């Protein structure tokens, strides 16, 4: 769910920030066939990753069944029932989230992909080696890799966009990729997988401790991961918005007539750095005149008002940024 959204009206130069909710799920399910690949924007109209993601997930029950039967054969009846119900619930949830694009579902979708890999590895270890087991591992790994692609992220975050608006996800801070993100995701997966199995096996103390303590830590970790998926460069009719709750106090809008150009950032640029040390190339937005932006240097730090004439951000899909800028008559030179 979005905590804020910039709404721009083409009939007026005025704009406002308002709290809104995501489009109704029922409407999305009814109208999905009118959307190319489930997304109304042209960049993923024929993107093979979306369909590869769905086909990979659909194939898993046909390859993984025998492997999990063998892996659970020595377990108690209660563990077997819990595991089977959990596996089918996980599969049904993954199928639903692969069909319905919503920005609020991107984080749970990627956590589910990581859970699937862990469960598949456990099943392969606990069961005799087989061709179908190897295929299951390959499918699970492929699904996980596809779920992390920026194209899938783009598809999800634009499922909640409104009107003539295109959201380009921003890359996560580089330092977080080296530890915090993998650790947070691993903690969530371990808690969700181990708690019900331990409780079903009547290991009450261990199951309760992991469910209680791990559940609290997982909640905090999930919220942190979710904030990372709410960082976007947004093209709206009025101009361009930087939506970054980690760094900015409020979404920062630059009107279209105030943008001189959008181009790749050069080394040594004097532009204000809003990339949070993300890895890879960044883009620079040059302004016709200085604008005020409220930047936070830390989670609990006071906002600092900066006057900027240009700034850099790390968009995950550079080609989409330039294509959309050109479509909206913004210079990319």
Secondary structure, DSSP 4 states (H G I P E B T S, - for coil): --S-EEEE-TT-S-EEEE---PPPHHHHHHHGGGSGGG-SSGGGTT-HHHHHHHHHHHHHHHHHHHHHHHHTTTS-HHHHHHHHHHHHHHHHHHHHHHHS--GGGHHHHHHHHHHHHHHHHHHHHHS---HHHHHHHHHHHHHHHHHTSHHHHHHHHHTT--SS-EEEEBPPPHHHHTTHHHHHHHHHHHHHHHHHHHHHTT-HHHHHHIIIIIHHHHHHHHHHHHHHTT-EEEEETTEEEEE-TTTBSS-EEEEGGGEEEEEEPPTT--SEE-STT-SS--EEEEEEEEEEEEE-SSTTSPPEEEEEEEEEE-BS-HHHHHHHHHHTT----
